[in-house]
Amino acid sequence: MPYRWNNRQDVDEAVVAVMNTLDRGQEIHGWLMHTLQQAINDSEPQLAEHFFTELERHRPEALRYFRKPEF
């Protein structure tokens, strides 16, 4: 998983990783949480916004793991 998202596919893959982790009954922490937060912070704002929109749509309970940057 890249530290910086380059397109919506990168973001969608990150959302699937979050969904799969939660489906296994695991918490989001460690390298996954840090890698995704770095991607949120370092990527284009519209890609970070897409990440939060998709999480809210598919797994709103996962929003608590990530800090939304000020756009």
Secondary structure, DSSP 4 states (H G I P E B T S, - for coil): --SS--SHHHHHHHHHHHHHHHHTT----HHHHHHHHHHHHHS-HHHHHHHHHHHHHH-GGGGGGSPPPP-
